[in-house]
Amino acid sequence: MYNAPANGLVEAFNKMFGNHLKKLGAKNKKDWHEKIGEALWEYRTTFRLATQETPYSLVYGIEAVLPLEQQIPSLRITFQEGLTFEENSQLRLAELEALDETILEEQ
């Protein structure tokens, strides 16, 4: 639906995203669609000062596992791989409960 105040935000995002696609090195204007996934991943995993979070963490409640972390395991990945299935399930449940508490505090 038409919403004049929101149009400015959308246009600002589109301008920023278009510039980002250009920086990714699209060879010509016909292959930009091949770079959209990479550009969105970068946008979603980049820290934002306004929210003090990444867009990914705001949606899912945890930080994304970056492809680099799979090649060179981080402490987080090493810790999770060393757990049994039950221990990992308990860890996930604790993370969900902490997320629920955070949501309730924010509300």
C-alpha positions in Angstrom: 0.0 0.0 0.0 1.2 3.5 -0.7 3.0 5.0 2.4 4.9 8.2 1.6 7.2 8.1 4.7 8.2 4.5 4.0 9.0 5.2 0.4 12.1 7.2 1.4 13.4 4.3 3.4 12.9 1.9 0.6 14.5 4.2 -1.9 17.5 4.7 0.4 17.9 0.9 0.8 17.6 0.4 -3.0 20.3 3.0 -3.7 22.6 1.5 -1.1 22.0 -2.1 -2.4 22.5 -1.0 -6.0 25.9 0.6 -5.1 26.8 -2.5 -3.2 26.1 -4.7 -6.3 28.3 -2.5 -8.4 31.1 -2.9 -5.8 30.8 -6.7 -6.0 32.0 -6.4 -9.6 29.1 -7.3 -11.8 30.7 -7.5 -15.2 27.8 -5.9 -16.9 24.3 -4.9 -16.2 23.0 -8.2 -17.4 24.6 -10.4 -14.8 23.6 -8.5 -11.6 21.1 -11.2 -10.7 24.0 -13.6 -10.1 25.4 -11.4 -7.3 22.1 -10.8 -5.4 22.6 -13.8 -3.0 26.1 -12.7 -2.1 25.1 -9.1 -1.6 22.1 -10.0 0.6 24.3 -12.3 2.7 26.8 -9.5 3.2 24.0 -7.1 4.1 22.4 -9.5 6.6 25.6 -10.4 8.4 27.0 -6.9 8.6 26.9 -5.2 12.0 24.6 -2.1 12.1 25.3 0.8 14.5 21.7 1.8 14.8 20.5 -1.5 16.2 23.9 -2.7 17.6 23.1 -6.1 15.9 23.3 -7.7 12.5 20.0 -8.1 10.7 20.5 -11.9 10.7 20.7 -11.9 14.5 17.6 -9.7 14.9 15.6 -12.2 12.9 17.0 -15.5 14.2 18.3 -14.6 17.6 21.8 -15.9 17.0 24.8 -14.9 14.9 25.1 -16.6 11.5 27.8 -19.3 11.0 30.0 -17.7 8.3 31.4 -19.9 5.6 34.9 -19.1 6.9 34.0 -20.5 10.2 33.4 -23.9 8.5 36.8 -23.9 6.9 38.7 -22.5 9.9 36.6 -23.6 12.9 35.9 -20.9 15.5 35.6 -21.6 19.2 31.8 -21.7 18.8 31.8 -24.3 16.1 34.5 -26.4 17.8 32.5 -26.4 21.1 29.3 -27.4 19.4 30.9 -30.2 17.4 32.3 -31.7 20.6 28.9 -32.1 22.2 26.7 -35.2 22.1 23.2 -34.9 20.5 21.5 -34.5 23.9 24.0 -31.9 25.1 23.6 -29.9 21.8 19.8 -30.2 22.2 20.0 -28.8 25.8 22.3 -26.0 24.6 19.8 -25.0 21.8 16.9 -25.2 24.3 18.8 -22.9 26.7 19.4 -20.5 23.8 15.7 -20.5 22.9 14.7 -19.8 26.6 17.2 -16.9 26.8 15.8 -15.6 23.5 12.2 -15.8 24.9 13.3 -13.9 28.0 14.9 -11.2 25.9 11.7 -10.9 23.9 9.6 -10.6 27.0 12.0 -8.0 28.5 11.8 -5.9 25.2 8.0 -6.1 25.2 
